Amino acid sequence: MTTAVDQKRLATLTATAALAGIILHHTEGDFVPNIFIVSRWALTREFTDLDAVEAWLDLVTGKKVA
C-alpha cells in the first residue's frame, strides 16, 4: 500500500473499526502483498483487500445494507 489514497482509506477504516470496538491490523505477508486482520475479543477475521474490510465493517456495524 503505497498510495496516499490507500493510506487515507486505511486510516478511515481503522478509525471506523475503533469506534465499533474492533481493532484493524495491517501487515504485509510473504505470499500476499497486504493482509488485514480485524479482531474483537477473541474473534478474528482476515482479509486481503480494503474493499472486503469495508464491506465487512459495514455489515457488522449496520452502516449499510447490501
N, C-alpha and C positions, 0 to 999 in steps of 0.2 A: 504494500500500500504506500505508494509514493506520492500520489497526487494530493493536493490540498483539499480537493472536494471530498475524497475518501476519508481524509483525516478529520474534516469537519463533520462528516456524516457519522463516523465512528464516535466522535465526541458527543454528538447529539444523542445517538443511540445509547451510549454509556450513561448519560445523564437521565434519559428516559427510564432505563432499566433501574438505575439507583432510586429514582422516585417510587418505583414499584417494589423496592426491597430486593432487587435482583442485581447480581454482580456480573458484569460483562468483561471477559478477559480476551485479549487478542495476542496471538503468538504466531510465529512462522514455523511451519513444520518442515520435515525433511522431504516429503514427497508432495505435500500440498502447500502452495505458497502462503496461504492465510488460513488460520484456524481461529474460530471464535467460539468461546465456551461461555455459556450462561449458567449461573448457579444460584440457587436459593435453598437455604437449609442444606440438606444432604442430597438434593436433586441437581443433576447437571444435564446439559444437552450441548452437543457440538454441531457447529455449522461451518460451511466453507465459504460463504459469501454474505455480504451485508444485506442483500435482498431477503435472504432466508431469515436472518436475525430480525430484521424489521417486521416481516410477516409474523414471526413467532411472538414478538413483543406485542404487536397489535392484537393478536389472538388472546394472549394471557392477560393483558391489561384491559381488554374490552374497548380499545380505542376505535377500531374499525371493524366492520362486519364484511367478511369476504363473500 
